[in-house]
Amino acid sequence: MTNEYEPDYAVPPGEHLQEFIDECGVSPHAISLVSGLSQDTIQGILNTTIQIDKLIAEGLAAATNRPTELWLNLEKNYQTDLERIENLE
């Protein structure tokens, strides 16, 4: 038995991106320009229709000054949590 807390929800990486946008006062369009990613890709991340892969993570890292590995780990953890929650149901 573990005492590790496992929430019954998953936080998509787009929520972290939205927090960055809100805190820094930048627009998704500005993120798109600096990252080299399309506006559709940025919107897809924000609304969870696009998963973050290495190329996308590299673009987000360039635009947010946060490591590529952070974005990859956020996506990995999100997908793991979704699977765990699905298995609970």
Steps between C-alpha positions, in 0.01 A plus 500: 500500500632841408417833656551679172214729403362438154244759394197403296579762237774569247655838428571552131818678397285765336400622846866565578538681168191709576644590841820614328299710255298657781798565730720649229226690323584353161258376237477155345594673175825626658575147625442377147738755350784437745458121509474453125183299559178577318218681675289188448760296688504744791119500511501120482729481801280744690184301427663155535450387140874487430753302702845642561778316323873579491473756220212682666676487837809658346290782359324555832836501677625773268186708555467454876860464616399176669685177420392267221493217756245687709251510212564135415453398863179701532360314199623162625352556846171617349470191283595272791241664724231471232574128465499446877166683536350304213603175669328610822166533326 
